Amino acid sequence: MDKFGKWGFDIRPHRRLIKNGFELSDGTRINVESAFKKEEHPFRIAIVCAMWLTGFDVPSLANLYLDKPLKAHTLMQAIARANRVNGYKNNGLIIDYCGILKNLRKALATFTSTGDTGRPGGPGPDGLNPTRTKEELLEELQQAIGLVSDFLTERKASLDAIINTSGFERNKAIVAAKEAVNENDETRKKFEVMCREVFIKWKVCLTIPGVNAYRNQYGAINIIYKSLQKDRDQADLSDIMKQLHEVIDESITVASGRGKESNKPYDISKIDFNRLRAEFEHAKNRNTTVQSLKSVIEKKLKRLIKKNPIRTDFQEHFEKIVDEYNKEKDRQNIEAIFEALLKFVQELDEEESRAVREGLDEETLAIYDLLVKPDLKPQEIQKIKKVAKALLETLKEKLKHLYKWQDKEPTRDDVKVFIQNFLWDEKTGLPVNRYTQNDVYKKTEDVFYHVYRAYPTVPSPIYGM
């Protein structure tokens, strides 16, 4: 500490941070290891000596800078820290400051092959060196780009049309490529895999002078890929309506002399679906429109199911629609799929507003759905709602004072017993004339697993979204 003090650097705050971790907004603390594993946490850069190099698992880690000599299994484990698939990340980037290529070749030969004798240590597969020359790397990049180009050509789209045009014609070529890719889920997945293979090989070739010959093809592929991801990430029902010529109910008018409010979301209850279907029949980019609508539903459905596990029936229904979509389809089939998806969006909207109709909030509705059973009388239903509300409030108060309650078996058991006693109690619990002992046990299990999933902390991160 004195050594750093001579340089005018106070390391005490950093030592305390390493020891105590980061403080969160709710007053709790998270250690540096857990913080680095959370993609949303601002702690994104770490300088390490040994421990995190070989045993630390962070799938989101993208870049690894090496400035110390590593060999054999230590080198392989270090590289593996950055080479995990995670979301749109397919591989990591290793930046070598100390020249480990020779050691890497030895390590790859040792740990990726067994040789003729069945023991590690021989050459790579088929006796080849596991590394590649510059010429071989460029050839692999060319082949990967060729696969993407052929894929589009087979579906009457063109990579060259994106490269050799500009303005409106270029946008038209991009839209045509997306429409070809969006033929179904399988074609889209296949295309995205091929694109990511191009991106991997492009990164490998970045320092090779000859890579510039492929820059235009890479750029065109990147444009299509990013546009597809943007459609998925930013999918919104309002955007889909705009794509279909902004067909809305005639009762919605725009005052003269005012600009159109392009960012105002549409009220789905005011959309004329008959006219919307008619517009879809004449739309040129129907595949892309259906994919965008699917993305809207997937995000909405994921959010709803996170908040309420009973909604898995909606997931099954959606999967059946998607299965139909992925079959061989003609014009009538895709129009039927579009109509089924529209109807499904309406069903999700109705489900999302059900809590209000039941006189509950989303958190209480989830507990209520787990406790209720068929054929209850109106007064019994009101009783279940009161039980759900009281149980949730009492549980949240209890969990608020339990630190990392999910990690300790005695604490988990205590929470489960608490739920069971609450539901079994004549004053606070379920109607004894309608719920048997087995019913109470089953409802206890259902509520416990929901609470375990949704309430690692209080307030719940799921309902705070």
C-alpha positions in Angstrom: 0.0 0.0 0.0 2.9 2.3 0.8 4.4 1.5 -2.6 1.3 2.7 -4.4 1.1 5.7 -2.1 4.5 6.9 -3.3 3.0 7.1 -6.8 0.0 9.1 -5.5 -2.4 6.3 -5.9 -4.8 5.2 -3.1 -5.7 1.6 -3.6 -7.8 1.2 -0.4 -11.2 1.9 -2.2 -10.4 -0.7 -4.8 -9.4 -3.3 -2.1 -12.6 -2.6 -0.3 -14.6 -3.1 -3.5 -12.9 -6.4 -4.2 -13.6 -7.6 -0.7 -17.2 -6.2 -0.2 -18.5 -6.1 -3.8 -20.8 -3.6 -5.5 -23.7 -2.0 -3.7 -27.1 -2.4 -5.6 -29.9 0.1 -5.8 -31.9 -1.8 -3.1 -29.0 -1.6 -0.6 -27.8 -5.2 -1.0 -24.3 -6.1 -2.3 -23.1 -8.3 -5.1 -19.5 -9.6 -5.2 -17.3 -8.8 -8.2 -17.4 -12.3 -9.6 -21.2 -12.3 -9.8 -21.3 -8.7 -11.1 -18.9 -9.6 -14.0 -21.2 -12.5 -14.9 -24.2 -10.2 -15.2 -24.3 -8.8 -18.7 -26.3 -5.7 -17.6 -23.9 -4.7 -14.8 -21.5 -1.9 -15.7 -18.5 -3.8 -14.4 -17.2 -5.0 -17.9 -13.4 -5.0 -17.8 -11.2 -7.0 -15.5 -7.5 -7.4 -15.3 -6.7 -10.9 -13.9 -3.6 -12.9 -13.1 -4.6 -16.6 -13.0 -7.8 -17.7 -11.3 -10.3 -16.2 -13.7 -8.2 -17.3 -16.7 -8.8 -21.0 -16.3 -11.9 -21.6 -14.2 -14.2 -18.6 -14.7 -17.3 -19.2 -16.8 -18.8 -16.0 -18.3 -20.6 -16.8 -21.7 -20.9 -13.1 -22.5 -17.1 -12.5 -22.3 -16.1 -11.4 -25.8 -12.5 -10.2 -25.8 -9.4 -11.7 -24.0 -6.1 -9.8 -24.0 -3.1 -12.1 -23.2 0.2 -10.6 -22.1 1.7 -13.6 -20.2 3.1 -16.8 -21.7 0.7 -19.7 -21.4 1.1 -23.4 -22.5 -0.8 -26.7 -22.8 -4.1 -27.0 -20.9 -3.7 -23.6 -19.2 -3.6 -22.0 -22.6 -6.6 -24.0 -23.9 -8.6 -23.1 -20.8 -7.7 -19.5 -21.1 -8.9 -19.3 -24.7 -12.1 -21.1 -23.7 -13.0 -18.2 -21.4 -13.9 -16.1 -24.5 -15.1 -18.8 -26.8 -18.6 -19.4 -25.5 -21.7 -19.0 -27.6 -24.1 -16.5 -26.1 -27.1 -14.9 -27.8 -25.8 -13.4 -31.0 -22.2 -14.0 -30.0 -20.7 -17.0 -31.8 -17.1 -16.7 -30.8 -14.6 -14.6 -28.8 -11.6 -12.5 -29.9 -8.1 -13.3 -28.5 -5.6 -10.5 -28.6 -2.1 -11.8 -28.2 0.6 -9.5 -26.9 3.3 -12.2 -26.3 3.4 -14.5 -29.3 1.7 -17.7 -28.2 1.0 -19.1 -31.7 3.7 -21.7 -31.3 2.3 -22.8 -28.0 -1.2 -22.7 -29.4 -0.3 -25.1 -32.2 1.2 -27.6 -29.7 -1.8 -27.3 -27.4 -4.3 -27.8 -30.2 -2.4 -30.8 -31.5 -2.3 -32.3 -28.0 -5.9 -31.6 -27.0 -7.9 -31.9 -30.3 -6.6 -35.2 -31.5 -5.7 -38.7 -30.3 -3.4 -39.7 -33.2 -3.0 -43.3 -34.4 -2.2 -44.8 -31.0 -5.3 -43.4 -29.3 -3.2 -41.2 -27.1 -3.1 -37.4 -27.2 -0.1 -35.7 -28.7 -0.3 -36.5 -32.4 -1.1 -34.1 -35.3 -4.6 -32.6 -35.8 -7.5 -34.4 -37.6 -6.4 -36.2 -40.8 -2.8 -35.3 -39.9 -3.3 -31.6 -40.7 -1.9 -28.7 -38.7 -4.8 -27.3 -36.7 -3.8 -23.7 -37.8 -4.3 -22.3 -41.3 -2.1 -20.3 -43.7 -3.3 -16.9 -44.8 -4.2 -18.2 -48.3 -6.3 -21.0 -46.7 -8.1 -18.6 -44.4 -9.0 -16.3 -47.4 -10.2 -19.3 -49.3 -12.5 -20.4 -46.4 -13.9 -16.8 -46.3 -14.6 -16.9 -50.0 -16.4 -20.2 -49.7 -18.5 -19.0 -46.8 -19.6 -15.9 -48.8 -20.3 -18.1 -51.8 -22.7 -20.2 -49.7 -24.7 -17.1 -48.7 -24.8 -15.8 -52.3 -25.9 -19.2 -53.6 -28.6 -19.4 -50.9 -30.1 -16.1 -52.0 -29.8 -16.8 -55.7 -31.7 -20.1 -55.3 -34.6 -18.0 -53.8 -34.5 -15.4 -56.6 -32.7 -12.7 -54.6 -29.2 -11.3 -55.2 -26.3 -10.3 -53.2 -24.8 -8.5 -56.2 -27.9 -6.4 -56.5 -27.2 -4.9 -53.0 -23.5 -4.4 -53.8 -23.9 -2.8 -57.3 -26.9 -0.5 -56.7 -27.7 2.5 -54.5 -30.7 4.4 -53.1 -34.2 3.1 -53.8 -32.9 0.1 -55.9 -30.6 -0.9 -53.1 -33.3 -0.8 -50.5 -35.5 -2.8 -52.8 -32.7 -5.5 -53.2 -32.4 -5.7 -49.4 -36.1 -6.1 -48.9 -36.1 -8.9 -51.6 -33.3 -10.6 -49.8 -35.1 -10.5 -46.5 -38.3 -11.8 -48.1 -36.3 -14.8 -49.5 -34.7 -15.5 -46.2 -38.0 -15.3 -44.3 -39.6 -18.1 -46.3 -40.0 -20.0 -43.0 -38.2 -20.4 -39.7 -35.8 -23.0 -41.1 -34.6 -20.9 -44.0 -34.1 -17.9 -41.7 -32.1 -20.0 -39.1 -30.0 -21.5 -41.9 -29.2 -18.1 -43.4 -28.3 -16.6 -40.0 -26.0 -19.5 -39.3 -24.2 -19.0 -42.7 -23.9 -15.3 -42.0 -22.3 -15.8 -38.7 -19.9 -18.2 -40.3 -18.9 -15.4 -42.7 -18.5 -13.0 -39.7 -16.2 -15.5 -37.9 -14.0 -16.0 -40.9 -13.9 -12.2 -41.7 -12.6 -11.5 -38.2 -9.9 -14.2 -38.6 -8.8 -12.6 -41.9 -8.9 -8.9 -40.7 -5.1 -8.6 -40.6 -4.6 -10.3 -44.0 -4.1 -7.7 -46.9 -6.2 -9.7 -49.4 -9.3 -9.5 -47.2 -10.3 -6.2 -48.8 -11.3 -8.0 -51.9 -14.3 -9.4 -50.0 -15.2 -6.2 -48.2 -18.2 -5.4 -50.4 -19.7 -8.9 -50.1 -19.2 -8.9 -46.3 -20.8 -5.5 -46.1 -23.9 -6.6 -48.1 -24.3 -9.8 -46.0 -23.9 -7.7 -42.8 -26.6 -5.3 -43.9 -29.1 -8.1 -44.5 -28.3 -9.8 -41.2 -28.5 -6.7 -39.2 -31.8 -5.7 -40.8 -33.2 -9.1 -39.9 -32.0 -8.7 -36.3 -33.5 -5.2 -36.2 -36.8 -6.5 -37.4 -36.8 -9.1 -34.6 -35.5 -6.8 -31.8 -37.6 -3.8 -32.6 -40.7 -5.7 -33.8 -43.8 -3.7 -32.9 -47.4 -4.0 -33.9 -47.5 -0.3 -34.9 -44.6 -0.9 -37.4 -46.4 -3.8 -38.9 -49.5 -1.7 -39.4 -47.5 1.0 -41.1 -46.0 -1.6 -43.4 -49.5 -2.5 -44.5 -50.3 1.1 -45.6 -51.5 2.2 -42.1 -54.9 0.7 -42.4 -56.8 1.8 -39.4 -60.5 2.4 -38.5 -62.1 5.2 -40.4 -63.2 6.7 -37.1 -59.6 7.8 -36.5 -59.0 11.1 -38.3 -56.1 13.4 -38.6 -56.7 17.1 -38.1 -55.9 19.3 -41.1 -52.8 21.3 -41.0 -51.0 19.0 -38.6 -48.2 16.5 -39.3 -48.9 12.9 -39.0 -47.8 11.4 -35.6 -45.6 8.6 -37.1 -44.4 7.3 -33.7 -47.9 7.1 -32.0 -48.7 3.5 -31.3 -51.9 2.1 -32.7 -54.8 1.1 -30.5 -55.4 -2.5 -31.7 -59.1 -2.3 -30.7 -59.6 0.4 -33.3 -58.0 -1.4 -36.2 -60.2 -2.6 -39.0 -59.0 -6.2 -39.4 -61.0 -6.9 -42.5 -59.3 -4.1 -44.3 -56.0 -5.1 -42.8 -56.4 -8.7 -44.2 -57.2 -7.2 -47.6 -54.1 -5.2 -47.5 -52.0 -8.2 -46.5 -53.4 -10.2 -49.6 -51.8 -7.6 -51.8 -48.6 -7.1 -49.8 -45.4 -8.0 -51.6 -43.3 -8.8 -48.5 -45.7 -11.2 -46.8 -43.0 -13.5 -45.5 -41.2 -10.6 -43.7 -44.5 -9.3 -42.3 -45.4 -12.7 -40.9 -41.9 -13.0 -39.3 -42.3 -9.5 -37.8 -45.7 -10.4 -36.4 -44.2 -13.6 -34.9 -41.5 -11.6 -33.3 -44.1 -9.3 -31.7 -45.9 -12.3 -30.3 -42.8 -14.1 -29.1 -41.7 -11.1 -27.0 -45.2 -10.5 -25.7 -45.7 -14.1 -24.9 -42.3 -14.5 -23.1 -43.1 -11.5 -20.9 -46.6 -12.8 -20.0 -45.4 -16.3 -19.2 -42.6 -14.9 -17.0 -45.3 -13.2 -15.0 -47.7 -16.1 -14.8 -46.8 -19.7 -15.4 -50.4 -20.7 -16.0 -50.1 -19.0 -19.4 -48.2 -21.9 -20.9 -51.4 -22.9 -22.8 -50.8 -19.8 -24.9 -47.3 -21.0 -25.7 -48.7 -24.4 -26.9 -51.3 -22.6 -29.1 -48.6 -20.4 -30.6 -46.3 -23.3 -31.4 -49.1 -25.0 -33.3 -49.5 -21.9 -35.4 -45.8 -21.8 -36.0 -45.8 -25.4 -37.0 -48.4 -24.7 -39.6 -46.4 -21.7 -40.8 -43.3 -23.9 -41.3 -45.0 -26.4 -43.5 -45.1 -26.2 -47.3 -47.3 -23.2 -47.8 -49.2 -21.6 -50.7 -50.8 -18.2 -50.9 -53.9 -19.2 -49.0 -51.9 -20.9 -46.3 -49.8 -17.9 -45.4 -52.9 -15.7 -45.4 -54.5 -18.1 -43.0 -51.4 -18.0 -40.8 -51.4 -14.2 -40.8 -55.0 -14.2 -39.7 -54.3 -16.8 -37.0 -51.5 -14.6 -35.7 -53.6 -11.5 -35.7 -56.3 -13.3 -33.7 -53.6 -14.6 -31.3 -52.4 -11.1 -30.7 -55.9 -10.1 -29.7 -56.1 -13.1 -27.3 -52.8 -12.0 -25.7 -54.1 -8.4 -25.3 -57.2 -9.7 -23.6 -55.1 -11.9 -21.3 -52.8 -9.0 -20.5 -55.8 -7.0 -19.3 -57.4 -9.9 -17.4 -55.8 -8.8 -14.1 -57.8 -5.5 -14.3 -61.0 -7.3 -15.1 -60.4 -9.6 -12.1 -59.7 -6.6 -9.8 -56.1 -7.7 -9.2 -52.6 -6.7 -10.1 -50.3 -9.0 -12.2 -48.5 -10.4 -9.2 -51.6 -11.3 -7.3 -53.3 -12.7 -10.5 -50.4 -15.2 -10.8 -51.0 -16.5 -7.3 -54.8 -16.5 -7.8 -54.5 -18.6 -11.0 -52.4 -21.2 -9.1 -54.9 -21.4 -6.3 -58.2 -21.4 -8.1 -60.0 -24.5 -9.2 -62.9 -25.2 -11.6 -66.6 -24.9 -10.6 -66.2 -22.5 -7.7 -69.1 -20.3 -6.7 -68.8 -16.5 -7.0 -68.3 -16.1 -3.2 -65.7 -18.8 -3.2 -63.9 -17.1 -6.0 -63.8 -13.9 -4.1 -62.4 -15.8 -1.1 -59.6 -17.2 -3.3 -58.7 -13.7 -4.4 -58.5 -12.5 -0.8 -56.3 -15.5 0.0 -54.0 -14.8 -2.9 -53.6 -11.2 -2.0 -53.0 -11.9 1.7 -50.5 -14.7 0.9 -48.5 -12.7 -1.5 -48.3 -9.7 0.8 -47.2 -11.9 3.8 -44.7 -13.8 1.6 -43.1 -10.7 0.2 -42.7 -9.3 3.7 -41.1 -12.5 4.8 -38.8 -12.9 1.8 -37.7 -9.2 2.1 -35.7 -10.1 5.2 -34.1 -13.4 3.8 -30.7 -13.0 2.1 -30.3 -15.3 -0.8 -33.0 -17.5 0.5 -32.9 -19.8 -2.6 -29.4 -20.9 -1.8 -30.1 -22.6 1.5 -32.2 -25.8 1.8 -33.4 -25.0 5.4 -34.6 -21.6 4.2 -36.3 -23.0 1.2 -38.1 -25.6 3.3 -39.1 -22.9 5.7 -40.7 -20.9 2.9 -42.6 -23.9 1.6 -43.9 -24.8 5.1 -45.0 -21.2 5.6 -47.0 -21.4 2.3 -48.6 -24.7 3.3 -49.5 -23.5 6.8 -51.0 -20.3 5.4 -53.2 -22.2 2.9 -54.2 -24.8 5.4 -55.2 -22.3 8.2 -58.9 -22.0 8.7 -58.7 -18.2 9.0 -56.3 -17.3 6.2 -56.4 -20.3 3.9 -58.4 -22.0 1.2 -62.1 -23.0 1.8 -61.9 -26.3 3.7 -65.2 -27.5 2.1 -63.8 -27.3 -1.4 -60.1 -28.0 -1.0 -58.8 -31.4 0.3 -55.5 -32.0 2.0 -54.1 -33.2 -1.3 -55.3 -30.1 -3.0 -53.5 -28.0 -0.4 -50.3 -29.9 -0.9 -50.5 -29.5 -4.7 -51.3 -25.8 -4.5 -48.4 -25.4 -2.0 -46.0 -26.9 -4.5 -47.3 -24.8 -7.4 -47.1 -21.6 -5.4 -43.6 -22.4 -4.0 -42.1 -23.1 -7.4 -43.6 -19.9 -8.8 -42.2 -17.8 -5.8 -38.8 -19.5 -6.2 -38.7 -18.5 -9.8 -40.2 -15.0 -9.6 -38.9 -13.8 -6.2 -35.1 -14.2 -5.8 -35.4 -10.8 -4.3 -38.2 -8.4 -3.2 -39.4 -6.5 -5.2 -39.4 -9.2 -7.9 -37.2 -8.5 -10.9 -39.8 -10.0 -13.2 -42.7 -7.8 -12.2 -40.4 -4.8 -12.1 -39.7 -5.1 -15.9 
